[in-house]
Amino acid sequence: GEDVEQSLFLSVREGDSSVINCTYTDSSSTYLYWYKQEPGAGLQLLTYIFSNMDMKQDQRLTVLLNKKDKHLSLRIADTQTGDSAIYFCAETNFNKFYFGSGTKLNVKP
Amino acid sequence: EPEVTQTPSHQVTQMGQEVILRCVPISNHLYFYWYRQILGQKVEFLVSFYNNEISEKSEIFDDQFSVERPDGSNFTLKIRSTKLEDSAMYFCASSEWGGLQETQYFGPGTRLLVL
């Protein structure tokens, strides 16, 4: 079955760039997503990328997709303390989403 | 901005009891979903719902679970005879249409604790 893997933790200093990585197994994935979950809150869609794209940029966020290696990354430029949260990678297969375990980003002042 | 809402935010129940988790999807959305996240584990798909019937369900979604759209705004998940392992955060989501290109919008979740 589909599997999405992420590293569990990332710690960065405020102002640095953060790079959160994700690997997936389903080669038929068409869309890949990044969601943010703050403590006690639901999943907030940050951005998504279509599989025929290599890169998508949205303000401080840059998504890179290597379809050959099935590797997705999210780069957050100028990371702020408000970016501290859990970040989930997800891929779709028809109407089902398959999520990674989430990467907890800790931003130190 | 429209958002998906869920009630209650927290629910504590005794093993064997029935619970109903409620969701109000975004008003013009036609597809509805339930997911769960056991503490420390991945978010898992449970079921998708369209046109008053289940369109897809996972192996987790067995006879213990049912979904219903009782009126034009609510979407419910019923768990019969709850078990300890049903303790999790349950997320509702909705999308305007189905299909791979449609973004699902998630509610804040209901934390269910079965004692």
Interface residues (C-beta under 8 A of the other chain):
Chain A: V4 T30 Y31 Y33 Y35 G40 A41 G42 L43 Q44 L45 Y48 F50 F88 A90 T92 N93 F94 N95 K96 F97 Y98 F99 G100 S101 G102
Chain B: V4 Q6 Y31 Y33 Y35 Q41 K42 V43 E44 F45 S48 S55 E56 S58 F91 A93 G98 G99 L100 Q101 T103 Q104 Y105 F106 G107 P108 G109
